[in-house]
Amino acid sequence: MPWRSLASFTDPSIGKLHRLRRAQGRGLSVPKTVWAPAEEAASGALGAPPWPGPWIVRSAAPDEDGQESTAAGRYLSLNVGAPGAPPEGEELTAALGRVADSMGGAAGACVFAQPLANPERGGVAIFAGIINTHTEAPEGT
């Protein structure tokens, strides 16, 4: 059971992956992303994503993000491996199972993996009507 490419994702009811695929399809920069149904992730048969770790393993379920609201963070996301050190197979398998299990068998639930970012700076930009707010912070703050 292989990981699937983001371009192959077609279920609009799963907001996280649907929006990532749409953004990628429109030419926006999206981190490398692969996905699989949660039951495949829980089975332990997926193996590693097709690039070196570390990774972040994330949940994606229909009841997590909708058109009108978000419940992001409702389920589990786990960092797997340390920067510069490849994760061991058992660590990845355990993380995939824990993330899949956190969704409690939700119909259509998926698990996806992306490279774990290690930015030197982080920031948030918020636009609400006529107010535009931006903040940045150096690594470690």
PyMOL commands that set and color helices and strands:
alter all, ss='L'
color gray80, all
select helices_A, chain A and resi 6-8+15-25+38-43+89-102
alter helices_A, ss='H'
color red, helices_A
select strands_A, chain A and resi 4-5+34-37+55-60+78-80+110-115+121-128+131-138
alter strands_A, ss='S'
color yellow, strands_A
deselect
rebuild
show_as cartoon
